[in-house]
């Protein structure tokens, strides 16, 4: 009997479209001889749909038409399992609920990759492929991520975090703190977004207001960090769990500006339709010495373990070419295109990578099933409510 995988994608995120691309790639790579695949498209309004039309990327060019051909669904727990429930149709025509064995979130950004979707799966009590709630939240929040890594003795750039409201109320104070603690040039970015959305390089105080205004249009909490002028960006993927993990070969993406932009990542080199992160110009493996490559790969695994990650992630590093020092920039707990191109270059085919992710997810669920989450008690047996409240209970 095949394992039924529900692939979730879309969601209320500025990276909604990128998620669709990544998910369609993933669904094509899943071994259909071993797995049944159920696509679950989550609209920007949070509604869930399924249907065979969701497998083809071309259909997303006309979303209203696509949703007419798809069917709204929800997920329920019953009969000691989790089922996808169709919402349309009368009592005699409604489709039978489909049992779901494992959930595969291929989502990016806030309201999904940040632990929100992991929480939904935890609530349902179903195995899922990705970081858990805590590690996903830590990975999404760049300030918290830096703090965790600093506590673990891992290299990150110093930063100043502030709320957009604080900036509006007292611009001079925020500007002074940034100038004193960080200095110029610097990077302004939203604390909790990915895909280089809302990020700007600032070379002087005159450019600061425009950069903060842009970042504040995407998030309330913002971050300023030192900009490395003479830099190389190196990315590395990690797959595994808290017990065992391994790092892929490194890549060096090509930048068309001073920072790697959303356009660089998803829109360049994509004539005839974007291929997500797989279309980004890059050199794989990166042109590094063996010693530097080993250093970054070990650091990637140390970061993975420091936040308690699980599944497959991509960690982005900066090399200061003036000092040869490596800094962890950020982690993508569900990376664009699931970083399959890095694992393919490492010798792990996409289909086999998904098999491994499924095994990791089921292992975590088995471990959780051995934990105690409820305690049988008769505490309510003697409780009654009178005019003055509860009687007979010592709480």
RAUR-V26168 format. One record per helix or strand of 3 or more residues. SS is the DSSP state (h for helix, s for strand). FROM is the first residue (numbers start at 0). LEN is the number of residues. If there is no record, write none. Layout:
# RAUR-V26168
SS/FROM/LEN + SS/FROM/LEN
This chain:
# RAUR-V26168
s/2/8 + h/15/14 + s/34/8 + s/47/3 + h/51/4 + h/56/5 + h/62/7 + s/70/8 + s/80/6 + s/97/3 + s/101/4 + h/115/9 + h/132/8 + h/141/10 + s/158/5 + h/163/6 + h/170/11 + s/185/5 + s/199/3 + h/204/12 + s/220/6 + s/230/10 + s/244/9 + h/261/5 + h/275/4 + s/281/3 + h/289/17 + s/310/10 + s/324/8 + h/335/11 + h/349/20 + s/383/3 + s/388/3
